[in-house]
Amino acid sequence: MGAGPAGGAGRAAVIGHPIAHSKSPLLHAAAYSGLGLDWSYTAQDVAPEDLAAFVRSLRADDRWRGLSVTMPHKAAMAALTDANTVLVETLGVLNTVTFSGGPGRRVLTGHNTDVAGITGALAHAGASTPRNCVVLGGGGTAAAAVAGLAGLGADRVRVYVRQPERAAGLATAGAALGMAVEVLPWDGARASVRAADVVVSTLPPRAADSLATALPADGPVGVLLDAAYDPWPSVLSAAWARAGGVVVHGLEMLLYQAIEQVSLFSPDAGPLPPAVINRMCEAIGVPLR
């Protein structure tokens, strides 16, 4: 097995709370094995109150190559890095941290590969030019969804949340991306999803179940990307498929964001070869690319 860029075995992990459900270790282990890297990748449960101390501990170990960040740390972690990409500064959230520098002078940089995950998954499903777009939820993944839809050419999106005042930052982020974002009360979501050509649900499992009854019995409906992949299918995605719409599994998003993460963690390896990407697909049971 090969060594990491700085020599020796590398370390990477996904952090969140809870984290036991994560399939990221399967994806990354498959990638590093395919690249011949002697790296470990673990899932680490880090409670919000322990996040700052955990980040301090990372600086003492020069084996760290990268960190995947999931809920509830996507915003808090962006304030604990040494630098962030322009995209992270715009959205206010990250899902990826890279490491540079030697012992005692480690530099942590924040990135957001959720955006690439959303654009990749939707483009793979044929939703390459969305116009009538809806995002369900107002958290960190919703911010990435806004950016992802902007990257696919959408110029406006409606975001439905239960507390619009808590998601006002999405409109500001949208404006910085050249997109009009309307943050609207949840009550309007039922009618809106019926007419949308792309819906991205960033809600936790079962949180969008009530919208399933809003779908027409005989379609057509557009494309649904349901970021929650456990359990699968969700009530909404099952109803969407029955109505004749295209459903994009949340694991597709996970795959595409992980492809970019692995490239960031192991820049010396260059773009991931197709054989490595297919290993990642096999690891989580999605169709080969």
N, C-alpha and C positions, 0 to 999 in steps of 0.2 A: 504494500500500500504506500501511497505517496505521502510526503510531508506537507504541512501547511506552508503558506507563504513565508512565515518567519521561522520555519523549522519545527519539527516535532509534531505531535498529535494536536489537532485543533479542536476547539470546543465551540458549540453553538447550542441554542436552546430556544424554546418558545415559552413565554411567560404569560400568565393570566390568572384569573381567580373566578370560577374554577377552571381547570385545565385538563382534567383526565380524559375528556372526550376528544381532544385534539388529534387530528390525523396528520399534522405537520411532521411529527417524528418519522412516520412512514415515508412521506415524500422526500424529506431531506436525507434520510438514511439511504434510500434508493439512489439519489443523486450523487452522494459522496462516494458510495460504492462504485457507481459507474464511472466516476472521474478518477478513481484510484486514490482517494484522499483518506488518510487515517484520522478521520474526525468523528467525534461523538456529537449527537444531537438529542437533547432530552427535553421533556416537558417539566416545567417547574412552576408549582403553585406559589404565587407571590401575592399576599394580601395587600390591599392599598396602603395600609399603614407601614408596611415593610419595604415598599418600593424604593425609597431613597437609600436605605441601608443596603439593599440588594445591589443597586447601581454602584455604590461606593465599593462594594466587594469586587465588582467586575474589573475595576482599575488595577487591582493587585495581581491579576493573573493574565500574563501575556499570551496565553493559549487561546483566548477568546477571539473568534472570527466574526460572529454575528449573533444577533438576537432577533427573534420574531416576537412581536408584541400584539396581544389580543386584549379583549375587554377584561377588566375595566381600565386599562392603563394607556390607551392610545393617546389621550390628551395629556395626562400627567407626565408621561415619559418624554414628551416633546419639550417639557420645561427642564429636564434633567440632563439632556445631551449637551455637548460642547458646541455643536453646530447642527443646522438642519438645512435640507434642500429648500429651494424656493417653494416647491409644491407643499412641503410640510408647513412652512411659514404661512402660506396662503390658506390652507385647510385647518391648521391648528391641531392636527393629529398625525401620528405616524403609526406604522406597523412593523418597522424594520430599523435596526441599529447596526451600523458597521463600526469596526475598530481599526485604528491605525496608530502608529507610533510604538515605541518600545517600552520596556518596563519602567514604571514610574512616570511615564508621560503619555499614557493612553488617551487617545482622542476618540470620543463617541460621536457619530454623525447619524442623524435621523433621516429616514427615507419613508416614502409611502408607496409600497408596491400593490396595495389594494386597488389602486386606480388601474394599473396594468392588468390585474386580475379581472376586473369588471369589463374593461374594453376587450380583452382577449376572449373572455367567455361569451360576451354578446356577439362579437364579430364572428367567432367560430359557429355560432348558431344562426348567422345570417342577418343579424340586426345591425347592419353597418351604417345605416343613415337614419337614426331615430328622429322623430319629430314630436309626436305627442307622448311625452315622457312623464312618468309618475315614479316617485320614490316614496317608499313606506318606511317611516322611522326617521329619527333626527340625530342619531349618534355619530360616532366616528366613521362607521362604514357608510352611512348616508352621505357624509362629506365626500368620501371617495367616489360614491356613486355619481354625485353631481359632477365631479371632475372627469370621471370616466365617460359620462354621457356627453360632456362638452368636447372631450377628445374624439368622440365619434361624430361630431358635427351638430349635435343638438344645440339649439339656441335658447331654449326655455325648458323648465321642468317645474312640476308641482310636487311639493313635499308635504305629506300628510302625517301629522303627529298629534298626540293627545294634549301636549302642552306647547303650543306654538311659540310662546315667549321664550322657552328654553332652547329653541333651535333657530333663533334669529340670526345667528352667525352664519348660517348656511346661505342666506341671501347676500351677505357681505362677500363670502367666498365666491359665490356665483358671479357677482359683479366683477371681481378681480379676474375671473376666467372668461369674461365676456358673455356670460349667460344670465338670463333673467330667471330668478328662483323665487317662486311664491311658496311661502310656508303657511299651510292652511290647517284648520281644525280637522280632526280625524273623521268627523261626521260626514265630510264630503268625499271620503275615499271610495265609498261604494259605487257612486255614480261615475267617478273618474276612472276607476280601473276598467270599467266596461268599455270605455271609448279609447283607452290608451293603446298605442302600438308597442310600447315598451314599458314594463313595470319592473322595478328593482325593489324587492322586499329585503330590508336590512334588519327586520325584526327578529327577536328570539323565537324559538320553536313555539308554535301554537298561538302566537300573538296576533296573527293575521287570519286565524280560522274563520272569523265572522264574515270575512269578505267573500268566502267561497260561494255563498248563496246569492251574491250579486251578479254572478256570471250568467250569460245567456245559455240556455240549454243546448243550443245547436250552433254556437259561434257565429261568425269567426271572432276570435280574440287574438291579441298580439303575442308578444314574447314576454315571458315572465322569468326573471332570474331571482331565485329564492336562495339568499345567502345562507340560511340556516339549513344544514345538511343532516342533522341528527335530532329527531328521527326523520326518516325519509320513506315515502313522500309525505310532505306536509299536507294538511287538509286543503290548503289553498292550491298547491301545485297539482294535487290529484284532480281537483275540480277543474282547474285550468286545462289540463290535458283532456279530460272528458269533454270539455266544451270545444275542443279542436285547436287550442292554442299551442304554441311551442313553449316547452318548459326547459329551462337551463338549470341543471343541478348545481347546487352550491359548491360541490366538489370541483366543478369546472373553474369557478373563480379561485378556489384554493390552489388549484394546479397552476394557473397562470401567474398568480402573485408569487408562488413559490419558485417558479422558474426564474423570475427576475431576482428574487432574494438570493438564490444560490449563485447567480452570476455576480451579485454584489459582494457576497461573502468570499467568493473565490475568484477574484478578477484575473489571476494568473492563468486560470483555466480557459479563458475566452468564452465565446458564446457556447451554450450547452449543445452538444451534438444531439441529433435526432434520437440516437439509440439511448441516450441518458434520459431524454424527455419521455420516451416510451417506457423506460423502467419506472419512472415516476407515475405514469398513468397506470401501469400494472399494479403498483403498490397500493393504490386507493380504488382500483376497479373502475376507472373511466376509460372510454374508448381511446385507442392509440391515435396519435396525431398523424 
